[in-house]
Amino acid sequence: MSRPVMIPTLKPKFFFGLTTQVNGNCLFLNENEIVYPASGVLVIYNTAHHKQKYIHLAEPQKVITAMAVCINKYDRTIYNLYFCVSETT
C-alpha cells in the first residue's frame, strides 16, 4: 500500500491592508522583496531585513487595480514595476 504524498502549503501570517481585488496583488521583485498594494499605496517589503518602503499615488482618490513586474533578462537586478489605477466611485 503506498503512502499519500504530502504537498507543502504556504500560509501567510500577516498582510496588513492587502488589497485583494487587484490582479497580481502580491509579486516578488527579487529573492528578498515582495510588492503588494494597500489602498492607494504600493508596499515593498524586504523579507530578509523586515523593512518596508512605500510608493504613494500622486492622486489619493485613485486606487490600484492591477500590477505586473518585468525583470531585465540581461541584468536580473533591474526591474520595472507597472501598475494600473482607476477612479474610486
Long-range contacts (C-beta under 8 A, 24 or more apart in sequence): 17-41, 17-43, 19-63, 19-64, 21-65, 22-64, 22-65, 22-66, 22-67, 23-65, 23-66, 23-67, 24-66, 24-67, 24-68, 25-67, 27-67, 27-68, 27-69, 28-69, 29-69, 29-79, 29-81, 30-76, 30-77, 30-79, 35-67, 35-69, 35-81, 37-64, 37-67, 37-83, 39-63, 40-64, 42-67, 42-81, 42-83, 57-85, 59-85, 61-87, 61-88, 62-86, 62-87, 62-88, 63-88
